[in-house]
Amino acid sequence: MADQLTHGYAEALFSVVQAEGELDRVEDELYRFGKLLDSNHELKQALSDKSIDQIQRIKVLDELLSDKVSKHTLGLLTFIVAQGRARQLPTILSELSELAAEARQSVLAEVRSAIPLDDKQREALATALSKATGKKVQVKVLVDPSVVGGVVAKIGDTVIDGSVRRRLEQLKEQVSG
């Protein structure tokens, strides 16, 4: 669980996003940016380095995202960077997604796939994961080329690995065992 400060930021962002009436879109954009930031040390450093002028850090955000996300998403990210909380952004945004899932009375499933999934595939996956967990599942798909066919789903601490790589590992274990 995040500390009180990051939880407070996540709750505040959630309240703003919900009040704006764009919970689905903005929360999804924020979630994806959080994952990008989590995996990109240089970007995280550029946004959180206090030796870089705040205006420059915000300009990085604007140049990177202005034509890719809604004005609400950009505004919220700008606010957090301006507050000097860029290092905590991945945690804040992940927690915001969990709050949104709770509000929808569902759990969040982070799904990694080698290719983007269309709406029909997402719905089928959400249905299958709902049956497997006994809970309503909200699916967030991240394209990950390291997943060789199939998908890897993470729901809380549970990982469901349906990738071809995992099946090959299991087959190898059976043959050598």
HELIX and SHEET records of a PDB file:
HELIX    1   1 GLN A    4  GLU A   20  1                                  17    
HELIX    2   2 LEU A   23  SER A   39  1                                  17    
HELIX    3   3 HIS A   41  SER A   48  1                                   8    
HELIX    4   4 GLN A   54  LEU A   65  1                                  12    
HELIX    5   5 LYS A   71  ALA A   82  1                                  12    
HELIX    6   6 ALA A   86  GLN A   88  5                                   3    
HELIX    7   7 LEU A   89  ALA A  103  1                                  15    
HELIX    8   8 ASP A  119  THR A  133  1                                  15    
HELIX    9   9 VAL A  164  SER A  176  1                                  13    
SHEET    1   A 4 VAL A 137  VAL A 143  0                                        
SHEET    2   A 4 VAL A 107  SER A 113  1                                        
SHEET    3   A 4 VAL A 151  ILE A 155 -1                                        
SHEET    4   A 4 THR A 158  ASP A 161 -1                                        
END                                                                             
